[in-house]
Amino acid sequence: MRFRMTVGALCALLITAVPASAAPTPSLEELWRVVQQQQSTIEQMSKKLDATLAQLAQAETKLAGAETKLATTETKLASTETKLADNEKKLEATADAVEARAGVGEKSTSPSWADRTSLGGYGELHYNHLDNDGVAGGDQNRTDFHRFVIYMSHEFNSWMRFGSELEVEHVVASSEDPGEVEVEQAWVEMDLNDKHRLRTGLDLLPIGIINTTHEPNTFYGVERNPIETEIIPSTWWEGGAAMSGEIRPGLNYDVVMHTGLIMPFSGDDAFRPREGRTEIAEADDHDVAFTGRLRYTGIAGLELAASGQYQADYTGTGDDAEAAAYLIETHLDYRHASGFGLRALYARWELGSDRKHGLDPSSVGADHLSGWYVEPAYRFALAGLVPVPGEVGLFSRYARWDQADGLGGRFRNYERVSLGLNYWPVPQVVFKIDGQFEDADGRVKREFDGFNLGFGYQF
């Protein structure tokens, strides 16, 4: 390259050296000196250009490094801002928790009291048209607003709450009317941690399906099934203290120490569990009882449960007789996404005796009282079938149970077949119709066949 530049410079000098007019011709020495001067100038300019290009490349490298550092700094700044926001949220949550546990601050003094208090309720109207095939005769043709119930609950803070249920049965309550006013629930519950709770007060016992969930839109049939009326005396509440919680996901437990039954052991209602409830209305002379339950809900739509109860003295302490009783219960409650459903339940009492003091349930066949039922059902939406909103459920139920005959206190085995339909225009409102066909294994006072109509709601 340098050679090409030298020849080019020499030619240029030769051309410029020839004047338009005659001039003295330079010697070769003079021409050579001019070429050397030009070459020196070119080399100096080339070196300066190379140095300038090197400096420019270095500057570009430094600029790229600065841009990288700037981007890194911006990323760190964004991360810092995010952490700062998270810390502020945690700080606010901690402050709220401290205020809630101390019972002070916004949650206890602000108008949010109403937000932490809830009202609800349910009710049901029944019509029974039943023929009595028992020896006493007397058909049933009756309309009854059976239950009117109001719930009220309140959250004191994030870890303690109150729940209650006030019920009016048969509309009118007085000394001359059939109605009753009852407080079925009134308890306070405290969280011990995220998985375990302590509850004390008046509460429903965790036995069976209907005793804890008995709103009319939650079960099939107008009347509650006879197993969870006679063997498990639903609705059954007692006063006491309970521990409940989660053992593992889908597996829960309940343990309750509570007031016990005071069953009569003479007369037509002798040894009938339903007649032993004190309802905690000045419940004198009762003895202690314990109830426990394990419940599995780890599969969608499925509940499997087993309960057990021990009564230290099922006749109470106001007499000389003393005998223990045991109740076991297990059930399955399943509803598939397709609409198919199945309920099945078994319950059994073992009643002890004290013959020395005239307590002998075996004399009337009451030392073992049991009952079971199985109830398949199918529930489906009406949309697409008819221009009517809501869902329809079809069910059948077969039930067998032991019950006093009403003629002298002896227990007989009953069976009942029920077929019916529920219609829910919305999930909280239900209309029902069912037919029942009942039979007993001996002479009994009442044996009902016929049909029932019902309406119920919950909110």
SULLINZI-V394208 format. One record per backbone hydrogen bond with DSSP energy under -0.5 kcal/mol. CO is the residue of the C=O (numbers start at 1). NH is the residue of the N-H. If there is no record, write none. Layout:
<<CO	NH> <CO	NH>>
This chain:
<<1	5> <2	6> <3	7> <4	8> <5	9> <6	10> <7	11> <8	12> <9	13> <10	14> <11	15> <12	16> <13	17> <14	18> <15	18> <17	19> <27	31> <28	32> <29	33> <30	34> <31	35> <32	36> <33	37> <34	38> <35	39> <36	40> <37	41> <38	42> <39	43> <40	44> <41	45> <42	46> <43	47> <44	48> <45	49> <46	50> <47	51> <48	52> <49	53> <50	54> <51	55> <52	56> <53	57> <54	58> <55	59> <56	60> <57	61> <58	62> <59	63> <60	64> <61	65> <62	66> <63	67> <64	68> <65	69> <66	70> <67	71> <68	72> <69	73> <70	74> <71	75> <72	76> <73	77> <74	78> <75	79> <76	80> <77	81> <78	82> <79	83> <80	84> <81	85> <82	86> <83	87> <84	88> <85	89> <86	90> <87	91> <88	92> <89	93> <90	94> <91	95> <92	96> <93	97> <94	98> <95	99> <96	100> <97	101> <98	102> <99	103> <99	104> <100	103> <105	108> <105	109> <106	110> <110	113> <111	114> <112	116> <113	116> <114	117> <116	155> <118	153> <120	151> <121	459> <122	149> <123	457> <124	146> <124	147> <125	455> <126	144> <127	453> <128	130> <128	142> <129	451> <130	140> <131	133> <131	449> <134	137> <139	141> <140	130> <142	128> <144	126> <144	146> <145	170> <146	170> <147	124> <148	168> <149	122> <150	166> <151	120> <152	164> <153	118> <154	156> <154	162> <159	191> <160	156> <160	157> <161	189> <162	154> <163	187> <164	152> <165	184> <165	185> <166	150> <167	182> <168	148> <169	180> <170	172> <172	174> <172	179> <174	177> <180	169> <180	182> <182	167> <182	184> <185	165> <186	202> <187	163> <188	200> <189	161> <190	198> <195	246> <196	192> <196	193> <197	244> <198	190> <199	242> <200	188> <201	203> <201	240> <202	186> <203	238> <205	207> <209	213> <215	218> <216	219> <226	229> <226	230> <226	231> <227	231> <227	232> <231	233> <232	234> <235	237> <236	205> <238	203> <239	259> <240	201> <241	257> <242	199> <243	255> <244	197> <245	247> <245	253> <248	251> <250	252> <250	297> <250	298> <251	247> <251	248> <252	295> <253	245> <254	293> <255	243> <256	291> <257	241> <258	289> <264	271> <267	270> <269	272> <271	273> <272	275> <273	276> <274	277> <276	262> <278	281> <280	282> <282	284> <283	286> <285	317> <287	260> <288	312> <289	258> <290	310> <291	256> <292	308> <293	254> <294	306> <295	252> <296	304> <299	302> <301	335> <303	333> <304	296> <305	331> <306	294> <307	329> <308	292> <309	327> <310	290> <310	312> <311	325> <313	316> <314	263> <323	314> <324	352> <325	311> <326	350> <327	309> <328	348> <329	307> <330	346> <331	305> <332	344> <333	303> <334	342> <336	339> <339	379> <340	336> <341	377> <342	334> <343	375> <344	332> <345	373> <346	330> <347	371> <348	328> <349	369> <350	326> <350	352> <354	357> <354	359> <355	358> <358	360> <359	354> <360	363> <361	364> <361	366> <362	365> <364	411> <367	351> <369	349> <370	402> <371	347> <372	400> <373	345> <374	398> <375	343> <376	396> <377	341> <378	394> <380	392> <382	385> <382	386> <386	388> <390	382> <391	424> <392	380> <393	422> <394	378> <395	420> <397	418> <398	374> <399	416> <400	372> <401	414> <403	412> <405	445> <410	405> <412	403> <412	414> <413	441> <414	401> <415	439> <416	399> <417	437> <418	397> <419	435> <420	395> <421	433> <422	393> <423	425> <423	431> <424	391> <426	429> <428	458> <429	426> <430	456> <431	423> <432	454> <433	421> <434	452> <435	419> <436	450> <437	417> <439	415> <444	135> <445	136> <447	133> <449	131> <450	436> <451	129> <452	434> <453	127> <454	432> <455	125> <456	430> <457	123>>
